Amino acid sequence: MQGPALIAGGGIAGLTLALALARRGVTSRLFERAPVLEEAGAGVQLSPNAGRVLEGLGLGAALDAVATRPEGVSICDALTGSRLKRVTLGASAERRWGAPYRVVHRADLQAALAEAVAAAGMTEILLGTEIRAVEETASGVAIETVTDKGSEPVEGAWLAGCDGLRSVVRRAVKLPTAVAGAGLKAWRAVLPASAVPSAFDMREVTVWLGPKAHLVLYPVRKGREANVVIIGDDRVAGPADVAERWAAPARELIAATPTWTPWTLHDRSPDARLKRGRIALLGDAAHAALPSLAQGAAFAIEDAVVLARLVAEGGPAPFDAYQEARLMRVAKLQMNSRRQIRIDHLSGAAAAARNAALRLAPEAALIRGLDWIYGWRDVPLSRT
Ligand SMILES: Cc1cc2nc3c(=O)[nH]c(=O)nc-3n(C[C@H](O)[C@H](O)[C@H](O)COP(=O)(O)OP(=O)(O)OC[C@H]3O[C@@H](n4cnc5c(N)ncnc54)[C@H](O)[C@@H]3O)c2cc1C
């Protein structure tokens, strides 16, 4: 393919793709509408499937400088605060899945990716540049970009739509652009570790399951700060109302948090394709999912490394191969994320049954259930 790759969006998908292409000697031009690269939101869990890719791209040390490797995940009943199950992570996660489980502040992940992209010297990053229109041409892709100086046509060999939930590139792939409201809101906050009640173990990821809502807490900034997210009904006024009947530590945590950033949640049903011609979709532009499995960014990172490999390998139909490699997996994530949030938000007798099942479940069975996510490797599909 002639000319540079065009990348729409400089979020986790776009930056990882730029880096993965650079590592394979492919130049790209990345268009980001924001005037500076900055990640909205707070923390992000980077499970081993994502960690393995990022390590392969040379980011292991940069991540370890800013991330924590949690020792486990504790799942608790929000009404009583009692622990229902603990799943060990730490060294045993690394042994099983071949890469560590990390938790990190999004700004730190973004900075590590952006620095690596800049150091590789193969990507032109155009900030404050919005892609307004996309069209395929006989030899590649033409886009219209808009800056504060006006609009400009740009041509490239192919285009990666990494432009998030409300992707413009989706239109050119002839996929619906509407997103489904999930009736849910996430309230996100980062607070000093010293403000976190001692009932929360800052060496771990903690999940509290309550009626129609749940809370996730984990350390960021090497344990100096805690990332907290509460997900509940979007008609509820805020975290204090969500957790009105929850056990004291959650209410204390909420009272100790001065500012919450509300975030309306959306997802999409699986699509029939991830590409059209020389245009491919990655990340939330391709497969927006509810955050209940904490995999949106991880799957964007997987998408990026697969697409970069296929393009660099120079096969006859890299975008078809990309779609074939990713379509079923991303659909499974979207559907399982919806299922998981229904389970997490059960109330009454159904919640009691879920809690009993969690208490009884052998830890090994829960770990096996995560293999399809965390054990993923970018292995070319066999044609035999
Ligand atoms: C509460 C919550 C918790 C989460 N926790 C986790 C987690 O723990 N682990 C995990 O893996 N995932 C998690 N996720 C999901 C994850 O945040 C997203 O899936 C991921 O950030 C998507 O990255 P992206 O690059 O595809 O899209 P985005 O981050 O949305 O990036 C898109 C970029 O494109 C730019 N853009 C948009 N339109 C244009 C245009 N027309 N022209 C130029 N630029 C454009 C935007 O400015 C933006 O920078 C969570 C999500 C939520 C809501």
PDBQT file of the ligand as one rigid body, heavy atoms in Angstrom, charges set to zero:
ROOT
HETATM    1  C1  LIG A 401     -16.115   4.004  33.850  1.00  0.00    +0.000 C 
HETATM    2  C2  LIG A 401     -15.236   3.297  32.854  1.00  0.00    +0.000 A 
HETATM    3  C3  LIG A 401     -14.219   2.479  33.294  1.00  0.00    +0.000 A 
HETATM    4  C4  LIG A 401     -13.411   1.789  32.377  1.00  0.00    +0.000 A 
HETATM    5  N1  LIG A 401     -12.425   0.974  32.842  1.00  0.00    +0.000 NA
HETATM    6  C5  LIG A 401     -11.669   0.285  31.973  1.00  0.00    +0.000 A 
HETATM    7  C6  LIG A 401     -10.635  -0.575  32.435  1.00  0.00    +0.000 A 
HETATM    8  O1  LIG A 401     -10.391  -0.657  33.641  1.00  0.00    +0.000 OA
HETATM    9  N2  LIG A 401      -9.900  -1.285  31.525  1.00  0.00    +0.000 N 
HETATM   10  C7  LIG A 401     -10.149  -1.183  30.171  1.00  0.00    +0.000 A 
HETATM   11  O2  LIG A 401      -9.476  -1.854  29.382  1.00  0.00    +0.000 OA
HETATM   12  N3  LIG A 401     -11.120  -0.362  29.700  1.00  0.00    +0.000 NA
HETATM   13  C8  LIG A 401     -11.877   0.372  30.562  1.00  0.00    +0.000 A 
HETATM   14  N4  LIG A 401     -12.834   1.224  30.091  1.00  0.00    +0.000 N 
HETATM   15  C9  LIG A 401     -13.032   1.358  28.629  1.00  0.00    +0.000 C 
HETATM   16  C10 LIG A 401     -11.991   2.282  28.008  1.00  0.00    +0.000 C 
HETATM   17  O3  LIG A 401     -11.935   3.499  28.714  1.00  0.00    +0.000 OA
HETATM   18  C11 LIG A 401     -12.322   2.578  26.546  1.00  0.00    +0.000 C 
HETATM   19  O4  LIG A 401     -12.743   1.409  25.903  1.00  0.00    +0.000 OA
HETATM   20  C12 LIG A 401     -11.091   3.128  25.819  1.00  0.00    +0.000 C 
HETATM   21  O5  LIG A 401     -10.631   4.287  26.450  1.00  0.00    +0.000 OA
HETATM   22  C13 LIG A 401     -11.415   3.399  24.357  1.00  0.00    +0.000 C 
HETATM   23  O6  LIG A 401     -10.279   3.958  23.734  1.00  0.00    +0.000 OA
HETATM   24  P1  LIG A 401     -10.381   4.478  22.231  1.00  0.00    +0.000 P 
HETATM   25  O7  LIG A 401      -9.020   4.970  21.898  1.00  0.00    +0.000 OA
HETATM   26  O8  LIG A 401     -11.039   3.459  21.377  1.00  0.00    +0.000 OA
HETATM   27  O9  LIG A 401     -11.411   5.698  22.297  1.00  0.00    +0.000 OA
HETATM   28  P2  LIG A 401     -11.308   7.111  23.011  1.00  0.00    +0.000 P 
HETATM   29  O10 LIG A 401     -10.553   7.025  24.273  1.00  0.00    +0.000 OA
HETATM   30  O11 LIG A 401     -12.679   7.673  23.050  1.00  0.00    +0.000 OA
HETATM   31  O12 LIG A 401     -10.406   7.980  22.010  1.00  0.00    +0.000 OA
HETATM   32  C14 LIG A 401     -10.939   8.507  20.809  1.00  0.00    +0.000 C 
HETATM   33  C15 LIG A 401     -10.099   9.722  20.429  1.00  0.00    +0.000 C 
HETATM   34  O13 LIG A 401     -10.504  10.162  19.149  1.00  0.00    +0.000 OA
HETATM   35  C16 LIG A 401     -10.639  11.562  19.158  1.00  0.00    +0.000 C 
HETATM   36  N5  LIG A 401     -11.631  11.893  18.121  1.00  0.00    +0.000 N 
HETATM   37  C17 LIG A 401     -12.948  11.628  18.124  1.00  0.00    +0.000 A 
HETATM   38  N6  LIG A 401     -13.517  12.018  16.974  1.00  0.00    +0.000 NA
HETATM   39  C18 LIG A 401     -12.527  12.553  16.222  1.00  0.00    +0.000 A 
HETATM   40  C19 LIG A 401     -12.491  13.133  14.906  1.00  0.00    +0.000 A 
HETATM   41  N7  LIG A 401     -13.596  13.226  14.162  1.00  0.00    +0.000 N 
HETATM   42  N8  LIG A 401     -11.309  13.581  14.438  1.00  0.00    +0.000 NA
HETATM   43  C20 LIG A 401     -10.169  13.500  15.196  1.00  0.00    +0.000 A 
HETATM   44  N9  LIG A 401     -10.164  12.971  16.446  1.00  0.00    +0.000 NA
HETATM   45  C21 LIG A 401     -11.316  12.481  16.932  1.00  0.00    +0.000 A 
HETATM   46  C22 LIG A 401     -11.097  11.899  20.557  1.00  0.00    +0.000 C 
HETATM   47  O14 LIG A 401     -10.821  13.249  20.915  1.00  0.00    +0.000 OA
HETATM   48  C23 LIG A 401     -10.295  10.904  21.377  1.00  0.00    +0.000 C 
HETATM   49  O15 LIG A 401      -9.034  11.404  21.765  1.00  0.00    +0.000 OA
HETATM   50  C24 LIG A 401     -13.649   1.933  30.985  1.00  0.00    +0.000 A 
HETATM   51  C25 LIG A 401     -14.648   2.786  30.532  1.00  0.00    +0.000 A 
HETATM   52  C26 LIG A 401     -15.435   3.478  31.446  1.00  0.00    +0.000 A 
HETATM   53  C27 LIG A 401     -16.523   4.383  30.935  1.00  0.00    +0.000 C 
ENDROOT
TORSDOF 0
